[in-house]
Amino acid sequence: MPGLDERKKKPAHQSNSFKNPCAKEQAMSYKCLDDNNFDKDKCQMFFENYRKCQDFWTKISNERRRKGIEPYMPFPEERDRIKEEYIKSRKN
């Protein structure tokens, strides 16, 4: 596994999922639009899911920035753990 310094230096052509933690939700929204002849009313659930994902990761990024944790957006391999911890904290 590469060191932290190596992971910070990702090439400009890195995958969209590396930069965008909501890439899957975004793709599902686009697919819904495509499948439904761009009828936005039929895709509201996908839009809402994408919006919630963006809100969550913005909150995480801002929290990490306040705490001085870099990078502000966690690496993809850390995201599942962060989501699980958040869910557990909400249940208590």
BELWO-V794298 format. One record per residue. N is the residue number from 0. PSI is psi as a letter, one per 20 degrees, with the letter a starting at -180 (* if undefined). NEAR is the number of other C-alpha atoms within 8 Angstrom. Layout:
n: <N N>
psi: <PSI PSI>
near: <NEAR NEAR>
This chain:
n: <0 1 2 3 4 5 6 7 8 9 10 11 12 13 14 15 16 17 18 19 20 21 22 23 24 25 26 27 28 29 30 31 32 33 34 35 36 37 38 39 40 41 42 43 44 45 46 47 48 49 50 51 52 53 54 55 56 57 58 59 60 61 62 63 64 65 66 67 68 69 70 71 72 73 74 75 76 77 78 79 80 81 82 83 84 85 86 87 88 89 90 91>
psi: <p q r g h h h h l q r h j q q h h g h o i k h g h g h h g g g g g g h k k k o h h i j h g h g g g g g h g g g g h g g g g g g h g h i k p q q h o q q h i i h g g g g g g g g h h h h *>
near: <2 5 6 6 6 8 8 7 6 7 5 4 4 8 6 7 10 9 7 7 11 10 9 8 11 9 8 9 12 8 8 12 13 8 7 8 6 8 8 7 5 9 11 8 7 11 9 8 9 12 8 8 11 10 8 8 10 8 8 10 11 9 8 13 10 7 6 6 8 8 8 10 9 9 8 9 5 8 9 8 7 8 8 8 8 8 8 8 7 6 5 4>
